[in-house]
């Protein structure tokens, strides 16, 4: 007889209800890519040559970064939670990880962005969550590479990569938790055999953590994640629209910003459909959220 496949115990009903009641959150896409004004992850090997993109971190020194101000803005907007790109598809980590040197600790800035943000959120009564990209176009073990996950790596090792992913996710939950959610993204080659153990591991580390539907291919998740559109009315399965305040996820100079009416209508329609709205800002390379975006968020509040 075969050993029973381990099953995902799911999230406790009470934790799910608490998360649904949060309704409105701040999504943050940020990293050395802000130095270019191009899209995070996707511009690697497209607008920016891979070699150049992978070395942007050597110039990343966001001296105007103020975690307290980011949390204050979220609070002023009426947001109750925050989710930040701890590692996007480009592999760069916003915390000093024991498992890579491609991280904030190796930049001229050196400060632990996640630690400062987690603490600032606690002070402002904002729940803190982490985005973590399942695909990694930088890591040699992940089978696919840039541009856009369309190239193949010479010596992939998916088992080795998933081990790395699990070690990093463990760091996030243990060092910056408790987290409101683990927001996985773009699983590409990662299917249930690798994904289910990751999900079960997250639940063991923090039983009340919410996990979205992008942890592995075909995972329903604790909630689904319609992107750049408002999800349909649904009270059966939880959902959270993720949408940008401008057009690009990462900072782009003079990006077109949504009007106050568009922003409010999006929030109201989302809540009316029993969903959450995770509304994204892309801070600058100096570490600031643009003044005009702050003003718009304050208007929403």
Number of C-alpha atoms within 10 A of each C-alpha: 3 4 5 6 9 10 10 13 11 17 17 13 10 10 15 17 11 12 21 18 14 18 21 24 26 29 26 25 24 24 30 26 27 24 19 19 19 20 21 23 26 18 20 25 17 15 13 17 13 17 10 11 20 19 13 16 22 14 13 22 19 22 13 12 19 17 19 17 14 22 28 19 19 26 22 17 20 20 25 22 25 29 24 22 23 26 26 26 24 25 21 24 23 24 23 20 17 10 12 14 13 21 22 25 18 16 19 14 17 16 18 15 19 23 17 15 21 24 17 20 23 12 12 14 15 24 22 27 29 26 23 26 23 26 28 27 27 21 20 17 19 25 23 22 22 22 18 16 20 11 12 13 18 10 10 15 13 16 13 12 19 20 13 16 19 17 15 21 21 18 17 23 20 13 13 19 20 18 22 24 23 23 22 21 20 18 18 16 14 21 14 14 11 17 21 18 17 22 22 17 16 20 18 12 15 18 16 22 25 24 23 23 20 24 27 26 16 13 17 14 20 18 20 19 24 15 13 13 13 22 21 15 15 12 10 7 13 19 28 25 22 20 24 23 22 20 16 21 20 24 28 20 12 8 12 11 16 15 12 14 10 11 19 17 12 18 21 14 17 23 19 13 15 21 30 28 27 24 26 23 26 27 23 24 23 15 20 18 21 14 9 10 18 18 15 18 24 15 14 16 14
